[in-house]
Amino acid sequence: MDARYNFKEIEPKWQRRWEAGDLYRVTEDPDKPKFYCLEMFPYPSGNLHMGHVRNYSIGDVVARVKRMRGYNVLHPMGWDAFGLPAENAAIHRGIPPAQWTWSNIANMRRQLHAMGISYDWDREVATCHPNYYRWTQWLFLQMYKHGLAYRKKAAVNWCPSCATVLANEQVVDGACERCHTPVMRKDLEQWFFRITDYADRLQEDLKKLPGWPDKVKIMQENWIGKSTGAEVVFTVEGSGREIPVYTTRPDTLYGVTYMVLAPEHPLVEELTAGTPYAGPVAAFARAARYLSALDRTATDKEKEGLFTGAYAINPVNGERVPIWIANYVLMEYGTGAVMGVPAHDQRDYEFARKYGLPVKAVIRPVDRELDGATMTAAYVEDGVMFNSGPFDGVPNRAGIKKVTEYLESMGKGKARINYRLRDWLISRQRYWGAPIPMIYCDHCGIVPVPEEDLPVLLPEGVEFRPTGESPLTYCPEFVQTTCPRCGGPARRETDTMDTFVCSSWYFLRYTSPHSQDQAFERDKVDYWMNVDQYIGGVEHAILHLMYARFFTKALHDFGLVGVEEPFQNLLTQGMVLKEGSKMSKSKGNIVSPEEIIDRYGADTARLFILFAAPPERDLEWSDQGVEGCYRFLNRVWRLVASYADAVRQAGGPPEIKRHDDRELWRLLHATIKKVTEDVEERFNFNTAISAIMELVNGCYRYQDTVPAGEENLALVGEVLRKLVTILAPFAPHIAEELWQGLGGRESVHLESWPQYDPAALVEEEVTLVVQINGRVRDRLQVPAGLEREKIEELVLKRDKMAAMLAGQQVVKVIIVPDKLVNVVARRAS
């Protein structure tokens, strides 16, 4: 073996060999247990960053260990390639989005190869390829066919700069998360997926996912926002028009002193028409459209409102309550109307005090009275109902059910379950996305594109105009088409799909990526699914994971897949920080993976990123830490190189001849046990690597202790081969080279994972810590498992202990076998 560790030659050499030998290509094998390991596929921005390196290194260790443990491992990679950033970047550079995207994919694929990740590249997918988005469109048609895709006019978050719709989660502090332009509300005809039909199952089935972090499940539960309450029907005074209101507190219904409608509520214009209130109310409603949903509902934002001049009638007591509009009510949540109970809701209380509205208390503590006129804050605790007609004296929790039943008996309300979750708006007024496969015909209405006509291809050479409409609108060869039903002239839908649609099923396409006549082959889906281990950032905890779960459940209901949950286990890795902040170009704290690989090699980059912190925690970048990992790999190289020629000549199983042999043998098996459990059970890659480092230290101790020429070379050879084998998932290139140096013929990655021998873990000698009255005074080497009586005799007979116990009486001796002895003593009287 070469005495020098030359990663610049070693790493490209083994990457070429792996590729030439199809080492990581996989097919279905019913005779092996399967394992589907998947990292969230990246958006092709142009270059990998350290967050990518961490994500993919974690997944690669898991995949490699599982292969060596005898599993048939599917470990694919692809590209989440559609989206607004590609379109904006292409416009800025004056090139087509496809050209920009495919060049980025080529560069990032090259970088992933340089990292030595064990992907089956034969399964690579890109969501912008027609062979992929053809099936995204086909899945849209299945949603439409089953009533889960529909079109309606809706108020949406609109970014005038990006000229597209934004999801609520893409609006930060009232501005677009990408360009920071203030967002406005706008009414548009949009396509939706009816995800709310699955709200209950999405929440309940979280119980089926014990392998998910609790924090992610809690985030999903909160986003679904299931609540139980009542729908109460108020009527407009004079017209009898009904206004349904959803409330979780029907026990406070007698305390309603006003009602609030969303500014977008269809009744607002009708209530104010022909009155002095019409102009001011219309102006208020227009202004509210420039506030994001997040801003309008945030607890720290001031609530503003305006009286409409109209009144509603409370169904339980017949009282007139003024109808207001306010910026904190959204049309898309609940019914677009809320009842104001200022005595028992702090937001309502602040609104009422601000505008001089009455405060009427109807729930009081059991031990005191409440007067709405003198209250300084809302009373939101449990108590007893009063000022509530027939329900006076009823505990308010019982009153919730009683008032609901009363409403039902009058035909003025009913029990209802409500959700915070809203249907998924998938329309985007952009070019670089999967076209929605629908056609509009003046004669036939909305007509789906026939499945045999898919894909609806994105045209090339479109014109980008800052008009707020999709660039496809100005492409007549795309827009103008023929109705598939009547054959008459028709026009195509020009919106494209939210990119989350593309990423909601990609894990299924990986199971049969070359299929030409179906999105995925059912037998292969049934073999590989669920994904056994999914790995990605916690920032995807709500949207991507929720949408992927929805898609899987819907496809199960359509009879297309056999599973209802896509991801059995989930690992959300932390961020990579430098100087306490997330790496970003704006902060100037970026560390380039390519620079690290060029200077130290991919194995060092992988080892550091796995060693520096547990995967779920944020990792602070350390140049010294990288240097340390590089020095460690050089130590491993020198160790193996010093023995390689000799151990290749030493055949046969190792014989344990002396104490030093036994200690090295025990350390080897303790390390195998530790690394196996840390990787497979806990994902504690940092402590697994630490254990490997301790084994290397133990090998050097053996080398230093045993005289030259007297080493047990059969033992050393066995230890080094096992060392290289367990190092291989973490540092795959150097492990291949060392394995070859030790005489290995096949790839080390085709070796079986070592098994530890429990008998080898038994220590011959242990070090007992000896205390007097809890203070450490001595240490003693004794045979492991020595009887208590002999331990006590050895300790008390030692000259050192006898001197320290002089003049004292031994009260008792406490022994923790193989660990500790505590002599309890007191002064002799």
N, C-alpha and C positions, 0 to 999 in steps of 0.2 A: 504493500500500500504506500501511496505517496504520503510523506510525513507532513504535508501541508494541506490544510482544509481550503480548497479552492472552490467556493460556492459558484463562482461565475462560470465554471466549466461543468460542475456537477448538476446544477439545477436544470439548465436547458437540455442537457443530455438525457436526463430521466424523463423530462416532460415529453421529449420526442419519442422515447421508447414506450411510454405509457400510451401515447396517442397511436403509434404504429401498431401496437399490440392490442388495441381496443380493450385495455385493462379494465375500464370501468363501464363498458357497455353491458347492459343487463336485459334479460328477457324473463318472462314468467316461468317459474319453476315450482310446480305444486309439491315437489319433494322437499322444499326448503321453507322454513318460516320466512315470511316477507317482512321488510321494514322500509317504510316510505319516509325518507328524511327530506325536508324541504325548507329552504330559506326563502323569505319573501323576495320575489324577483325585483330587480332594480329598474328605475326609470333611467334610460340611457342619456345621462347628462353630458357625457364626454369623458369623464375620468372617475375612477374609483376614489373614494375617500376612506379615511380610517374607520368610519362606521361600517362601511362595506367589508373592509378587511376583517373586522371583529365578527360581524354576522356570519360571513362565509367560513371563517376559520372555525368557529364554534360548530357549525353544521358539518364541516368536513371531518372533524374529530369524531363526532357522533357516527357519521356514516362509515368511516374507516374502521372504527372499533366494532360496529355491528357486522360488517363484512367478515372481519377476522373472527367474530364470534359465531360464524356459520349462517348468518342471515342473507337472504337474497335482497340486496339493497337497491332501491330506486332513489337516485340522487340527481335530479335534473336542474337545469338552469334555462332562463329565458329573459324576455325583456318586456316591461310594461311601457310600450313605446308610443302610444298615442298621448295627446294632451296639449294644453295651452302653452307650456314653456317651449316646446319644440316649434310651435307655430310662431310665437313671438320672436324666438331666436332666429328662425329662418327669415322672417320679415326684416329683422334688423340687419341680417347679413346679405339679404337679397338673393337667397337660394331657396329651393323648394324644401318644405319640412321633411319630405322623405329622404332627400339627400343628406340633410343635417343629421337626421335620426340614424340612418344606416351607417354613416361614417362614425358616429359615436358608438354604435353597437360594435363595429369592428374593432375600435380601439379598446373598449372595455372588455371584450372577449379576449383580446390579446393580454390584457392585464390580469384577467382571471387565470388564463393559462400560466402566466408567470408566477402566480401564487401557488400553483400546484394543487388546485382544488379538484377533487375526484368526481367531476361531473360526467354524466353520460351525455356528451355533446350531441349524440345522434338524436336526442329528444328535444333539442333546443326549439323554442317557439318565440315569436315576436308578435305582439298583439296588432301591429300595424300591417302585417302581411295578409294579403287577401285570403290565403288558405286558413288563416286564423279568424279574421273578422267576418268571413263568410258564415262561420258557425256562431259567432256572437250575434249576427243578424238572425240566424235560424233560431237561436234561443229566445231572442226578442219575439219572434213569431209564435213560439210555443207559449210564451207568457200571454200574448194577445189572444191566442186561441183558447186559453184557459181562463180568460177574464182577469188576468193579473196585470195587463198593460192597458192603459186608457189615456185619453187626452182631455184636458180641461183647461179653462182659463184660471190662472192663479197669480196671486201677488208673489213676486220672487225678488231675491236680492240681485240687483243689477249693478255691475261694475261698468261705468261708462268708458273707462280707459281700455279695459280688456274686451269690452263689448260682448259680455257673456253673462249668463246666470251663474251665481255662486250659491253653493250650499251654505246653510247657517254656520257650519263649522269653518268655512273658508272666509268668514267675515271676522276680523279682529279689531276691536275698539272702533267699530263702525266703518272700517276701511277694508279694502281688498287685501288679503294676506300676501299677495304677490307684488302688486304695484302700489299699494297703500293709498289708492284713490278712494275718497268717500263713496260709500255704497248707497244706492237709493232703492226704493221699492217700485216695482213696475208690474203691470198686468200683462201677461203673455199667455198664448195658447201653448201648453206644454204637455209632454208625455211623462207619465208617471208609472211606476210599478207599485202594485197594491201590497206593500210589505206589511201594512197594518193588519192584513188578514192573518199574518203569522205572529202577531205580537205576543200572544199567550204562549205559543210553542217556543218562540225565541227566548222568552224568560224562563219558562218551566224547564226547558232542556239544558239550561246552564247547570242544573243539578247532575246531568249526565257527564260533566266534564271535570272530574276531580284533578285531571292533569293540567288544568289552566290556573294561572295565578289568581288568587282571590281578588286582587285589586282590579284586574281586567273584567272579571265577572260582575263586580260591583259597578264598574263604569257602564257596562252594558245594561244592567238592571236599571240604573238611574236614567239612562237614555231612553229605554222603553217606557219607564215612568208609569207603571200600572197603578191605578188608584180606584177605589170603590166609593161610590157616592150616589147622587140622585140627579136626575134631570127634572128641573122645575119649570113649569110653563107660566110665564107672566103674560099679561095681555096689555096692548097699547090702549090707553084711555081714548074713547071716542071712536076708534076704528075696529077694535076687537082683534087686531093683528096679534098673532102669538109670537113671543120671544122666548125660546127655550134657553135655559141657563144650566150649566153643569156645576155642581158643587159637591165637595166632600163633607160639607158641614150643614146638612139640612136642619140640624138642631138649632142653628142660629137664624133660621128663616124669618122669625118674628122681629129680628133686629135689623132687617134691611131698611136702609134710609135713602138709598139711591141705586141706580143701575148704570152700568157703563157698557157702551158698545165700542167695538173696534172701529177706527175711522173708516175702514174699508167695508164695514157691514152694509149690505144692500138696503137695509131699512133707513140708513142715515139720511140719504137724499130725500126719501119719501116723507120722513118725519118733519123735515125742515122746509120742504117745498112751499113757496109762497109766503114764508114767514120772515121776519127780520133776522132770524138766526141762520138762514141759508148761506149767505155770503161768508160770514166768519167761520162757520162750521166747515164749509168747503175748503177754505184757505188752510184751516187747521189740519184737515185730512191730507191735503197736498203736502204740507210740511212733514207730516208723519212718515210719508213714503221715503224720505231721505234718511230715516233712521233704520239701522239694521234691527232684525228681530232680537239679537243679543242685547243691543243697547236699550231697546224698548222694554225689555223684561228684566234687566239687571237691577239688583236690589239697591245699588248705590246711585242709580240715576234718578233725578228728580222727576216725579210724575206730574204731568200736565194734562188738563182737560178743559172741556167747554160744554155748557148746557145747551141742549138741542131745542128747548122750549116744550118738549113733549113729556108725558107722564106714563108710567106703567102701573098696573094694579097688582099688588102682592096677593097671590092666590089664597094664602092662609088667613089673612086678616082684612083684606079689602083695602088696605092703605094705598094712597097715591105716593109713588116714589118718582122723583125726577130722573129723566134719562139723559145721561151725559155721554160724550165720547172722550176717550183718553188715550194717550200714547203708550200705555202699558198693557193694552189689550190687543191681542193678535187674532185676526180672522181665522187663521189656520189652526189655532189651539182651542179645543173645546168647541163651543158653538159661536164664538166671536162675541159673546156677551157674558158679563159677570155681574153678580149682585154685590153691592157694597154693604158690608157689615162692619162699620168702623170700630165698634166696641170690641170686636173679637178677631180682628185681622190688622196687623200693624201697618201694612201698606194702605189699607182702606182708611185706617185711623188718620194717617198723615195726610191723605188726600182730602178727607172730610174737614180736618182742621184748617187746611190750606184754603179751602173754598167755602168755609162756613156752613157745611152740611151737618145735619143732626147726628148725634152719637147716642144710640139707644142700646143699653146693656140688657141682655136676655139670658146670660149664663153668669152665675155668681159662685164664689167659693162657699163651701158649706158653713163657714164660720163668720161670714160678714156680708154686708150688703154692698151693692155697686150702684153708682149713679153716673150715667153716661155723661152728664153735663160737667162733672168734676174730674173725670178720668184723665190721667196724664199719659197713658199708654194703653194699648189694647190688652184685654185680658184673654190670653190664649190657652190657659190651663183648663183641665177638666173641672166640672162643678155641677151645679143644679140649675135647671131651667127655671126662669121666672119671666114675668111680662110676656108669657107665651101661651095665653089662653088655656086650653084644656091640658096643656103639658106642664103647667107650673108644678114644681116639686120633683119632676122626673130627672134622674141623673142624666147628664147630657149624652153620655155614650149610648145609653138605652134610648134616648130621645132621637138619635140618628135614625134608628130603624122605625120607631113609632111615627115620626113625622113623615118618613118616606111612605109608610103604609097609608097614612092619612091622605097624602097627595094622590096616591094610586086610587083610593076609594072615591075621590072627587074627580078623577080623570084629569088631574092637573100635574101629574108627574109620575115618575117611575124610577126604580132602582137601576143604576147603570154603572158599568165599568168603563173607565176612560184611560187613555194612554197618552203619554207625552210624544211618543213616536208618531211621525207623520209619514205619509206615503212618499216614496223615493222619487224625487224629480230627476229624470235622467236626460232631459233635453239640454243641449248646449248649442249656442249659436256660433259655432266655430267650424273650421274646415277639417283640422287634423284630428279626426275621430271616426268611429265606425258609423257610416250613414244609417239612419233609422229607416228600415225597409218598408215604408208606407207610401201610398199613392193617393192623391186627391182627385176625384173625378166629379165634375158638376152634375153628372147624371147618377152615378153609383155611390157617391159619398166617399168615405174613407175605405180604401181597399188595400189589403196586405199584398206585398210583392210575392208572387208564387215561389215556393221553395226552390223549384228547379231553375229559377232565374237568379238565384244568389250566386256570388255576392253582388250587391250593388256597389260597384267600384267607385272609389274616389277619383274624380277626374284630375288630370294634370294641368298645369298652367292656369290656375284660377287667379282671379284678380282680388287683391285684398283692399277693401275700402273701409274707412272708419265710420261706418253708418249704423252699427249696432245690429246688423243682420248678418246671417251666415254668409261667408264668401261664396258658398255654393249657390246662393240666390242669383248671383250675376253670371252664372255659367249655364246658358240656355241648353247646351247639349246634355247637361245633367238634369236640369229641371224638367224640360219638356219630354214627355213620354206618352205611352199609350195605356189606356185603362185595360188591365188584364181581364176584366169582366165583359165590358161592352165594346171594347176596341176603339173607343173614341179618344179624343185628345185629353190628356191628364197631366198633372204635375207631381213631381216627387217631393217628399218631405226634405227640407234642406237643413234641418237640425241634425247634429250628430249626437252619439250617446256619450254620457258621462263615462270617463275612463274607468271608474269603479265597476262598471258593467263588465269590461274586459277582464279585470282581475278577480271577478267573482266566480270564475270557473276554470281558470288556467291550470289549476292542479288536476283537473279531470283530463284536459287535453294532453298533459304529459304522459298519461297512461297509454295513449295510442296516437302520437303526434302526426303520424304519416297517413292516417285514415283519410280517404278521399270522399267517402260516401256517407260519413256520419261524424258528428262532433267528437264522439268518443265511443269506443267499442265496449259494450256492456260487460262482456266476460273479463276484459282487462281491468275495467273499473272495479268490478267485483273482486278481482284478485288483489289490487293494490290499495284500494281505499279501505279505511280512512287513512289520511296522512298520519303516520305514527308520531312524528315530531315536527312541529312547525316552529320556525325561529324568525323573529323580526322585532322591530321597534315597537314600544308601547304606544307611540303616536298613532298606530293603526288599530288601537284597541276597540274603537267604536265603529267607524265607518267600514273599513275593509272587512274586518272580521264579522261584523253584523250582516253586511251584504252577502258575503260568501256563505254564511250560515243560511240566510234566506234562500239564496239560489239553490243550495243543496237540498233543502227541505222541499222547495217547489219541484225540483227535478225528481226527487223521490216520489212525490205525489203524482207526477206525470208518468211514473213507471220507467224512468230513464236511468236511475241509479238505485242501488240497494241500501245506501246509508242515508241517515238524516242529519248527521253532523260531519263536517269536512275534516276537522283537525282534532285528533284525540288528545294530544298533549301540546302545550304551548309554552315556549320560552321567550320572554321579552327581555332582550339585552339592553344594558344601559348605554349611555352616550360615551363617546371619547372626548375628553376635555383637554385643554391645554391652558395652563395658568388660571384654572378655575372656570373657564368659559368653554362653551361648545365651539369647536373649530369652525371658522367661517372666514371667507375672503375679506369681509368688511372689517373684521377684527385683526386681520393679518397674522393669525395664529394657526394657519393651515400647515400640516405636515403631509407631504406627498408620499403615498405608498411606493411610488416608483423610485423616489430618491432613497428611501430606506432599503428597498430591494436591491438597488444598484450598489449601495454602500455596504450592506450587511448580508443580503440574501433574503429570499422569501421565507426560509425556515426560521431565521431570526425574527422577522416581522411577525410571523404567526406565533412563535413561542412567546414573544413579549406580550402580544395582545391577549393571549390566553392566560399568561402568568401574572399580569399586573393587578387583576381584580377578579372577584367572582363575576360571572357573566351578567347577572341581573343588576349589578351596580354600575354606576358611572366609573369610568376609568380615566385617571389623570396621566397624560402623556409624560414620559420621562426619558430623556436622551440617555441618562445614566442607566436606566433600566434596560434599554435596548442594547447598550454596550455590554451590560452584564449577561444578557442572554446570548450575545455573540461569543463572549468569552467562555460561557458554559459549553456551547456547541464545539468550540475549539478544544476544550478539555476532554469532551467525549471522543472527539476525533483522535487526539493524542493517545488517550487510553487504549482505544481499540487498535490503533496503528502499532502501539508498542507490543501488543500481544498477537496480532493477526497471523503472522507467519507461523509462530509457535503453536497456536491453538488449532490451526488447520491440520497440523500433523498429529495432534493428540486425539485419538479416537476413543470410542467407548463411553459408557455412562460415567459420570463423576463419582469418585469414592470420597467420602468425608473422612479425612485422616486425623485432623487435629483441631484444636480449639479455634484457630483462625479460620479454618475451612468451615466449621460449623456456624461461626458468626456471619460469614459472607453468605452462606446458603440460607440462613434464617433471614437475613436482610433482603435477599432476593425475593423470597416468597412473601415477606411482609410488604414489600413494594408492589408486587403483582396484586396482592389483595387490596391494598390501599388504592392503587390506580384504577383497578376494575370498579370498585365501589364508588369512588369519587366521580368517575365518568358516567357510569350507567345509572347510578341511583341518585346522585346529587348534582351533577353537572359542575362539580367543584374542580374545574380544570387547573386552577392555580395551585391547589394543594396536591393534585395529582403530579403536576410538574415538579413541585417541591420534593415530593417523595422520590421521583426519578433522580433529582439532583442529589439527594441523600444517598441513593444507591451508588451513584458515581463517586461520591466522597468515600463510601465504604470500599469501593474497588481500589481507590488510591491508597487507603489505609492498609489494605491487604498487600498491595504492591510494596509499600514502604516497610511493612512489618516482616513479611516473609523474606528470608534471604534469597538473593538472586540464584536461580538454578534449582530452588526447592519448591517453587510454586506448583500447586496442583493445577496443571494446565487443562486437564479435562474439566475441572470445576470452573476455572476461569473462562474457558470457552463457552460453557453452558450459561454462565452468568452474563457474559457479554452478548450472546445471541438473544437471550431473553430481554436484556436491556435495550438492544436495538429494536426488538419487536415491539415493546411497549412505548418506545419513543416514536415509532413510525407514524402514528396518527397525528402527532403534534408537529413533527419535522420530517416530512415524508421523503425529501430528496436526500438529505444526509444519511437517513436510515437505509435507503436503497444502496448507497455507495458503501456504507459500512458493512451491510449484510453481504454484499459481494466480496468485500475484503475478508470476511470471516468464512468464506467458502460457500455462501448461499448460491443456489442455481436459479431458482424461480424468484419472482419479485417478493420482497419482504411483506408486501401488502396482500399476498395470497397465503401467507402463513396463518396458522390457527392462533388465536389469542391464547397466551400462556395461562395455565391453571395453577393456582397455588396449592401447596401441600400443607394441610393443617398441622401435620406432625412436625413439619420443618419450622413452624412458628414457635414451638416450645423452646424457651430459653433455658440453657444449662445453668447459667448463673444470673442472678439479679442483684441490683444494688438497693439495699435497704437504707432509707433515710432514718436516722436515729435521733429522737428528740428527748429532751428532759423538760417536762412541764410545758410542752408545746413549742419549745425553741430548739432549732436544729443544732445538734452538737457533734454529730459524727455520721459517717457513711460506712456501710459494711457490705462486702461481696459475700453472698451465700448461695448455695445450690438452690435452684428454683424448686418451689414446692416443699421446702424444708418445714418440718413439724414445728408447731408453736413452742413446745417445751425446749427444743434445741435452739430455736432462735433466741428465746429469753436467756438461756444459759450462756450462749455465745456473747450476747450483748453485755450482760452483767459481769462477765469474767474479763472483759477487755480492760487493760490497764488504764486507758484514757477515761473510760466511763467510771471506773472505780475511783479515780482521783476526783472527778467532778461530782460524784455522789458522796464523797467523804463527809461525815457529820449529818447525813440525811437518811431518813427511813423511806424505803421503797414501799409505796402504798399499793400500787398495781402497775402492771405492764400491759399496755394496749397494743395489739398487733394487727396490722392490716397485711395479710399474706402477700409476700413478694413486693411490698411497697414501702411500709412504714412501721416503725416501732416508737411508741411514746411511753417513756418511763415517768410515771407520776410519783413524785417524791416530796417529802416535807422535812423540815428541820427536826432532828431527834430532840425530844424533850429532856 
